[in-house]
Amino acid sequence: MAVSYVLMNVELGSEEKVLEEIRRLPYVKECHRLYGVYDMIAKVEADSMDELKQAITWKIRRLPGVRSTITTIAIE
């Protein structure tokens, strides 16, 4: 199982819409709004690193309102 935490900055005023959209994605297990440098964090799980990469690159990063992301890969 590949696990990643994705920190996001989103457009001002789009936080709730982005949060709802991200929580609907099948690979996203948790997503929370944050105070601080980043606006949100999502826990993403997939069966392989390739699936994880696809989910982050083609689903999360391309959502309207997502300005930037930082992806961390969890190690066992």
N, C-alpha and C positions, 0 to 999 in steps of 0.2 A: 504494500500500500504506500503510495506516494502522498505526502502531506505538505502543504504549503500555507503560509500566512501571507496575505496580500494587503499591504497598506495602501490606501488610496487618498488622493485629493480630488474633490469634486467641485463642480461649478457652484458658486454661491446660490442658494435657493433651490437646488436640485437634490439635496440630501435625502429627503424622504422618498422621492421617486426612484433614485438610484438604489437606495436600501431595499425597497420592495422588489425591484428588478433582480438584484443580485441574490436575494433570498429565494427567488423562484428557480434559480439555476440548479440543475441536479447535482453538480459536483460540490456546491457550496453547502457546508455543514453548519456554519455559523456566520453571522455578519452583524457587526455592531458599529454604532457611531462612536466617535472619540472626541475628546477635548485635547488640544495640543497641536503639534505640527501636522498630523494627518487627520483626515475627516472620518475615515472608516477603516475597519480591519475585517477581513474575511478569512475563514479557515476553509481551505479547498482540499478535497481528498479525491484521489483517482487510483485505479488499479495499476497504472504505470506512469512513468515520468512523461512519456509522450502524450498520454491522455491529459495529464496535468497541464503540460505546456499548451496543448490545444485549448483547454478550457480557459486558461488565463489569457492567452493571446487573442483568441477569436471570440470569446464571450464577454469576459469582464472588461478587458482594456478597450473594447470597441463600443461599450454601452454609452449612449448619449449622456453627457454630464460628467463622465469620468475624465479628469484632466491628466492625471499622472498616477503611476503605481510604483511601488517597491515590492518585489517578491522575495520572500525568504523561503528556503526549502528546509524542512525539518529533517534532522538525522536521528537515527535510532540510538 
